[in-house]
Amino acid sequence: MDLRNITEFIRDTSKYIFVIVVVLLLLIFVVGLQQVVGPSMNSTLEEGDIIIVNKLIYRLKDVARNDIIVISKNEKYMIKRVVGLPGEVVEYKDNCVVINGVTYKEPFIDSNIKTNDFSIKDLGYDIIPNDMYLVLGDNRENSQDSRDYGLISKSEIIGKAWVRVWPFNKIKIIK
């Protein structure tokens, strides 16, 4: 093998290595894949769905109400909806979310499902502290969420659910 063949091989191989490194960096720091486990987000997301998670978004903007996020809690990844933001007083009364005394309509919740009343006071807070969030599953009757494990901190948020990619017949941007 002469020097020219070795140089061409290194040049060709370095392109592939560069692409592999870029893809790995994107998967580690920018996006990820997450499978939905359990019924807590029915009917917005169903068990077995696979979603792309945007890991970068909350470095650029704040977490917003109704964002569907992936969190890491007790060494488990979970998908939940943000309901309460820092500085708010949140209650759940008569199957309605009440935030700072204002009742919010949640069109993604099945109105036939009945949920016990609760308040952030049940979690030991008068208002939601800075960098903390109240998260709930859309299937309130069958969800482990802030009612069970308390408020989540911003550091526990992995990213925002962005696109459902599986099953193929249900590909869509998640809102």
Salt bridges, closest charged atoms under 4 A:
GLU46 OE1 - LYS170 NZ 3.50
ASP49 OD2 - ARG164 NH1 2.80
ASP67 OD1 - LYS160 NZ 3.65
GLU88 OE2 - ARG65 NH2 2.47
GLU106 OE1 - ARG140 NH1 3.02
ASP138 OD1 - ARG81 NE 2.71
ASP145 OD2 - ARG147 NH2 2.79
GLU156 OE2 - LYS73 NZ 3.08
